[in-house]
Amino acid sequence: MPDIGVPWPDLQQPDAGKPIAQAPDTGIADAASERRYTVEITGLDAGTEEAIRPQFDQLSTLEQRRKEAANAAQIDRRAREDADLLVELLRSRGYYDAAVEANVAAAPAAGGDVRVALVAEPGPLYRFAGVALPGIEQAGTDAERLRSAFAIRPNDPVDAEKVNQAQQALQVALGRSGYAFADLGKLDIEVDHTAHTASLILPVNPNGERQFGRILVEGRPLFSARHIQAIARFHPGDAYRADQIEDLRRALVATGLVSAVTLRTVEGKAPKTVDVLVSLERAPMRTIAGEAGYGTGEGIRLEASWQHRNLISPEGAVTIRGVLGTQEQSLSAILRMNDFRRRDQVLNAQVAASNIDRPAYAARTFQMAASLERQSNIIWQKKWTWSVGGELVATDERDIDLKTDTTRTRTFLIMAAPATLAYDGSNDLLDPTSGYRLSARFSPELSLQNVVFGYSRLQIDASFYQPLGARVTIAGRARLGTIFGASRDQIAPSRRFYAGGGGSVRGFGYQELGPKDPVFHDPIGGRGLAEFAIEARVRFGNWGIVPFLDAGNISTTPFPKFDALRFGTGLGVRYHTRFGPIRVDVGTPLARQAGESRIAVYVSLGQAF
């Protein structure tokens, strides 16, 4: 007899008699021959059959072995088992007088499938005449709210699944209300077969409200109790809440450093407190990764990295990364300390050496940078994020001297203090379909190139996502930037604004937009930036197409100009994975000018914005 999970095996009263499944009535003439069969259930209303059918199909012997031919005796045995199963399923839904007859008959045509019909007579639906939770009044002012969490009321059907769900909901509600050691007694169901009713009694012992006490680490510690306390959203003395325990479990898993987390609550050392025992199993710490990309104007870009995610404990990930590309070669060492001193706070440090050779400029650069930030992650997408930091840059850069129309190389020493503030009101971090985002980045900088001078960079980004039905999302983006305090020629070429490319204005090559030098017609960058984009994201299962229109311009003055915008348009293809969409965009400039690419192709991971 299959175990169908009926929670009250002793519901049948002595005077009730036991509903039985009738033996199959077989009409198969050749009992030894093996035949295939069909199965149907009759006698139930549509709602009852719809509720029962998924569980029946999962547990049914007839359904599980339907593709196997069987002889008459085998089919008869399976039919009897399934008739008993259907009786138990009906009882679990409140039909305690249910009976089921199994009819097995050969098809009219010789050699056709055998027809198995389970004919049900559910009888009357039993309902609760009374629902009692003795002891819940000990919760005081919380009692009524806790009673509401147990969603079984008088006159509700005697449905085993719903009663189980109500018990679980009550246990969760007790935990969230501070009753760490609340106890639910044995569920008692008394059935009256004469009145077709039942009475439910579930004793509840809240066992007193508790407060959080200490965090204790069991076994081989990966993190100290102090660091786990920094990750937790609760502090000693806070009212106990079970959902805060679950939040801590998810946060520990999100570190990527543990393969399993066990959290246990025990009586605390102090009166009326709950101590939390934490046991962690270590996950593999090292990762080797690679990435490849291509963009018209940017060429090929290959990246490889090695990472140890806990080289500097706690949560100090060290990454060695190298880039080999058509226009960029670099080597960097990066430290990222998650949950630095407090939850969701990240300390970053980086040392990097790079050689960049682009049409706009060539630069050999050594950089040291550090920042403190609050960032979103895939598990907890945050509304507000921020970062503050510092940079020290030494760079030799080659560009065009517009006064003499000759190539020059200059050395810059730059100190910067960038800061960002962002708001994310979208519904998804990687592939949003509704909401909007806003961010601002401000970086005051000091530059030494013969003399010391200062300037500031400000960039504002905004995007929106508007669904049009289940398959279509309209997405738009705007970016404005300004550099003030110094002339364009004073500013290192790598610190100026440029436009064009897969993350900027599609249809144009990388950094192709904006003013150009009169000799080689290469971009010279500027102090004012304006970019806009709009696209329709149309999805078909895991695939999607994205027609887009982008616009942008670079000005040598500090303020963006909108009277000379250049436009690019095209079509993209998306393949959606659980890590985000893989993007291929093909664009072309409108009103193309001499020297500009006819077609630009961009391949990357993630949406364009």
N, C-alpha and C positions, 0 to 999 in steps of 0.2 A: 504494500500500500504506500504510495508516494507521500512524503512529508510535505504538506502544503502550508505549514506555518500557522495553523489555526491556534490562537493563543489560549484557548480555554478547553482542554481536552475532556474536562469533566462536566461539561455543561448539561449533558443529557441527564434528566431527572429519572428516578427509578420508575415512575409511572408513565413515562413518555413512550416507551417502546423505541426501537431504533429504526429509522428509515432505511430501507434496503434498496439495492439496485437489482432489478429483475434480471434473470439469466437471459442471454441472447436468444432470440428466435431466429434460427438459421434456416435459410432456404437453399443452401449450396448443395447440389446433388453429388458432385464428386469431391468428397471431403479430403482426399489425398492430394489433389492438384493444387499447385501454388498459384495464387492470383494476386493482383494488386487491388486496392480498395480506395474508396472515397469515404470521407467522414462528414457528417452534418449533425447539428444540434437543433432540436425543435422543441417547441412548447414554452420558450422564454420570450418575454417582451424584449424589444430592441435594446432598451437601456441596460437591462440586466445582462443580456448576452454580450453587449459591448464591454461591460465592466469585467466580466468573468473571462472572456475569450483569451486575452493575452496570457494570463496565468495558466489557463487550461492548455493552450498550445505549447507552453513551455514545459509542462509536466506530463502531458499526455503520452502514453505509450504508443497509441495509434499514430499520433502526429510525428513523434520522434522517429518511428520506424516505417513511415509511410512509403518511402521509396523502395522498401524491401518487399518482394513478393512473399506471401505466406499461405499456408494451407488453412483449412476451415478451423481446425482446433486452435491454431495460433491466433487467428483473427478473433475467435470467440473469447479466448483468454484476455487478449488486449481490450476487447470491448467491455468485458466485465470489470477490468481494472479501471478503465476510464469512466464507466458508469459510477463506480464507487468514488472516484476522484471528483466527478461533477457533483455528487451529493455533498461531499465535504466542502467544496467551493461554495455551493448554495447555502450551506449551513453557516459558513463564515460570513456570508452577506446577510444573515438574518432569516433565512428560509429553513427553519428547523424541522419542518414536516415534509421536506422535499423527498421525492422519489424519482428514480430514473430507470427507464427500461431501455435495454440495448437490443436493437433489431438488426440482424445481419441477413442480407438477401443478395442473391446473385443478380447480375444485370440481365435484362431481357435478352440481349444478344449473346450468343455463345462466345466465350472467351473474353467478355467484357469485364470491367472492374466490378468487384463486390461493393455493395453499398452498405455502409454502417451508419445507422441512425440512432442517436441517443435522444430518446423522447423523455423530456423532463416534465414533471408536475411539481412546480416549486411550492405550492401551497401558500398560506398566508405569510406576509412579511411581519416578523416580530419587531416590536418597537420598545424602547426604554420607557418604563412607567416612572422610574425614579433614578436619579444620579446623585450620589453622595460622596463627598470628599472629607471624611471626618479627620480632624486635626489641623486642617488648613487655617482655621481661625487663629492658630498660634502665630501666624504671620502678621497679625495686627492689621495695620493700614494697607499692607500689601495683599491681604487675603482676597479681596474682590478681584484685583487684577490677575492674581494667580489662578483664581477660579475660572476667569474668562479664557485663560490660556488653554485650559482643558476643554476643547471644543466639542464636547458631547452634552446634549441637552435632552430633557424629557421629550418623548415622541420621536426622537431620531431613530432610524433603523439600527438594529443590533448588528453593526458592521465591524468585524474583527480588525480589519485594516485601519479603519478610522479610529478605533479605540487605541490601537497601538500608536498611531501618529499623535493622538491626543496625550498619551502618557509621555512620549518623547518631548512634546512641546512643553508640557508642564515641568519636566525635569530641567529643560533648558531655561525656562522662565525662572525657576527657583535659583539656578546658578547665576543668572544675570541679575537677580535681585539681592545677591549677597549671601545666599544660603548654601555655603560650600559643601556642607555635609548633610543636606536634605535627603530624606529617605522616603521612597514610595513603598508602601506595604504591598501585600499580596492582593491582586485584583480578584474580586469576588463577584461573579455574575449568577444571579438566581433567576431561572426561567420558569414562567408560568405558562404551561402548554394549553391550559384551558382558556386563559384570557389572551394568549398570543402576545405576551409582554415579557419584559425582563427588568430586573433591578440591578444597578451597578453600584458597588461600594469599593472605593480605592482609598485606603488610609494614607494620610500625608503627615510626615513629621518634618517640619522645616528645620529643626535642630539649631535654631538661633542664627542671627546675622553674624558674619565674620568680616574681618579686615585682613588685607594682605600683610604678611610678615616678611620672612627672609626668603631669598633665593639661594638654594643650595645645589651644588654640582655633584653628581654621582659619577663614579667610574673614572676613566682617564679623561681629564678635562681638556677640551679644545679651547674653550673660553673660560675666563674667570667669572665668578659670581658677580663681580663688580661690573664687568662688561655686559653680561646678560641683563643686569639691572638697568644699564644705560639703554639697552635695546627695548626693554619692556615699556609699555605705555602706562604702567601703574607703579606706585611707590609704596614703601611700607607705611601702613596707616590708612591707605585708601580703602574704600569699601570694596569687598571682594565681588568680582564679576567674572563669570565663567567665560564670556566672550573675550575678555582680556587675556585669558590663558590661551585660547585658540589664536588670537592675534599674535602672541609671542611665539607660538609654534610656527606660524607662517613666516614670521620675520626671521626666525632662525634658519628655516629652510631656504629663504630668499638670499641668505648670505652665499649660497653655493658651496659652502664648506662642509656641510653635513649631509649624510645620506639618509639618516633617520633621526627623529626627535621623539623622546618620551618625556612627558611632563606629568608629574603626580602631585596631588595636593594632600598634605598631612596636617594634623593638628600642630599649630605653631607653639613655639616655646613660651611666647607671651599669651596671656588669656585672650580668648576670642579672636585669635589670629590664625591664618592659614599660611604655612610655609609651602613653597613650590620647589619640588625636587626635579632637577633637569639632568637628563642623560642624553648624550650626543654621540652618534656614530660618524666617524670622519668619512668624507667623500674624497675621491682623488683630487689632488691639489694642483697638478700641472696640466697645462693645455698648450697644444701647438695648433695654430690656426693659419689660414691663408685666405686671401681675397684677390679677386681679379676684376678689373673694370676697363671700359673703353669709352672714350668720348671724342667726337670730332673736334679737332683743335687741341685736345688734351693728350690724345694718343693712348697708348696702353699703360696701365698702372697695375703692378703686381705688389702685393703686400704680404709679408709673413711675420708671425710673432710667436714668441714663447712666453708663457706666463706661469708664475707660481702664485696662487691666490692667497697664500697665508705665509709668505716668506718672512714678513715682519708681523708678528702676532700683537694684537688681534686684528684680523681682517685686513692685513697689509699686503695687497697684491702688487707684485713687481712684474712689469712687462718689458721685454726687449722686443722692439719692433723695427723692421727694416722695410724700406720702400724702394723698388726699382721700377722706374718708368721712363717713358719717352722724354718727359720734361722734368722729372724729379727723382733724385736719389737721396735717401736720408736714413739715419740711424738714430734711434732714441731709446732712452730708458725712462720708464714711467712708474711712479709710485701712486697707488690709490688706496687710501685707508677708509673703508666704509664704516659707518656708525662711529665716527671719530668724536669721542667724548659725549655724544648724545645721538639719539635715534635719527636716522636719515640725513646725518651731516657727514660730508665727505671731504677729506683732505687730499689734494692732488699735488704732486711735484713732478717736474719733468726736466730732463736734460736732453738736448737734441742738437744734432749737426746735420745740415742739409745743403744740397747743391741743386738749385732750381734754375732752369734755362727755358724761359718763355719768351714769346714775341715782345711782350711789354718790357721785360727786364730780365737780367740774370743776377742771381744772388747766391753767395756762399755765406751761410749763416750759422752762428752758434747761439743757442738760446737756453736760458734757464727760467723756469716759471713755477709758480706755486699758487694755489687757490683753495679757498674754503667755500663749499657750495651745499645747497640743498637741491636735490634732483629727484625727478620722477623715476620710477622703475615699472616694469611690466606688471608686478603684483599690486603696487599702490601708485596709481597715477594721481599726482598731487595737483591741486589748483594753482598754488603759488610756489615758485622756485626762484632761487637767487644764487649769485656767486660773487665773491670779491677775491682779488688776487693781485699779484705783481709779476712783472716780466723784466728780464734783463737780456738785451739782444745786442750782439756784435755782428755786423754784417757788411760784407763788401758787395756793392751792387753796381751793375752796369746798365746805363740807359743812354738816351740821346740828349745832348745839350742843345736845346732849341735856339739858343743865341748864336751858336756856331755851326749847328747842324752836324756835329761830330759826336762820336761815341766817347763816353767818359766812364770812369769807374771811381766811386767814392766809398769811403768807409764811414759807417754810422754806428754810434753807440746810443742805444735807446733804452730808456726806463719807462715803463707803463704801469698803470694801476687800474686795470679793467674791472668793471662791475656790471652785472646783468640782473634784471628783474623780469620775471615772466609770469603770465597768467594763462592757464590751460583750461578752457571751458569745453573742450571737445570730449567725445564719448569713447575715444580709443587713442592710445599712444602711438601705435604704428600705422593704423589705417582708419582714420576718423571718417565718420559719415554724418555727423551733426555737431553743432557747437561752433566755437571760435577760439582763437589764440591771439595773445598780444605779448610782445616782448620788447625790451629796450636794453641796449648795450652802450655804456658810456666809458670811455677810456682816455683820461688825461695822460699826456706823454711828454717827456723831456728828451730832446735829441741833441747829441753832440756831433757836429760836423763842421769843423773849424771854430764855430762858436756854439754856445748852449742856447737853445730856444725851446719854447713850449708850444703845444697845440693840443686840441682835444678832438676826439672822434665820437660821434653819436650816430647810432643806427636804430631805427624802429621798424619792427616787423609785425604784420597783422595778417591773419588768415581766417576764413570762415568756411563752413561745411554745411550745406543745406540739402537734405534728402528730398528727392522727388519720386516717391514710391519706394518699393523694396529694392529695386535694382539700380537706381540712378542717384548719384550725388553730384550736386554742383559745388565746386570748390573754387575759391578765389584767394588771391594773395596780393599784398602790397608791401614794398620795402622802400624806406626813405633813409638817406644818410647824408651827413654833413661833416666836414672837417674845418674847424675854424681856429685861428691863432697864428697861422703861418701860410706862406704861399705854397702853391703846388710844387714848385721847383725845389723848395727847401726840404720838403717831406720825402723821406726814403721811398723809392718806387714801390717797395713791398707793402708799405703802410697806406697807400692810396686806395681809392675805390676803383673797381673794375666791374664790367657787366658783360654777360654773354656766357652761355654754357648750360649744362644740364641742371644745375642748381640755381640758375639766374634767368636769363632770357633765352629760351630754347629757339632753335632755328639759326642761331649764330654760333660761331666757334667760341672756344673758351677765351674770355676777356676781349672778344672781337669788337664789342660795341664801344662807342665813345670817341673822343678826339684821338688823332694819330699824328705821328711825326711826319714832316714833309719829305723826308729822305727815304726811309724804308717803309713808310706807311704802317708802322707798328703802333699798338695802343700806348698811350702815355699816362693813362689814368686820370683821376680828377678828385675834386673835393666835394662834389655834389652827386648824389645817387638817387635815381628813381626807377623802380621796377614794379610791374603789375603782371598778374596772370589770372586767367580764368579757364577752367576745364570742366568737362562733363565726364564723370567716372561711371561707366556702364558695366555692370557685372553680370556674367553668365556662369553660375557655379564658381569654379576656381579661376576662371578666365575673365578678363575684362578688356574693354577698349576705352581709350581716353582721347577724344579730340580736344585740342587746346589752342589758346591764343595768348601769347605773351607780349609784353611791351617794356621798353626801358630806355634809359639814357644816362650818360655821364657828362657832368659839366665841370669846367675848371674853376668856376666860382663856388663859394661855400654852400650855396643853396641849390636844391634840385630844380631842374627846369622841365616843364611839361609841354613846351611848345614844339619840341623837336624829337618826340618819342619815335623810336624804331619798333617795328612789329615783326614778330615771328609766329608761325602757325604750323600745325602738324598733327600727327596721330600717334598715340602710344598704345602698347599692349601690356597687360598686367597678368602675371600668374600669381595667385594668392596662396601663400604658404602660412603655416602657423607662426613663422618668424617675421611675417610681413610680406608684401608683394614684391616680386621681382619685376623690375621696370625696364622696358625698352621703348624709347621715344625716338621718333624720326620727325625732324622739323626742317623748315625752309624759311629764309627771310622774305618778308614782303618788301617790294621796292628795293630789290637787291642792288648793292653798289659794287663798283669794280673792286676785285680782290676778295670779296666775301664768298664764303662757301655756298654752293647751291643747296646742298643737303647736309644736315648735321644729325648724327646718331649718338644716343646716350643710353648706356646700359648700367644699371645699378640696382641696389636693394632698397626698397621703401618707396613711398610716393614722393613726387617732386617737392611737395610741401604738406 
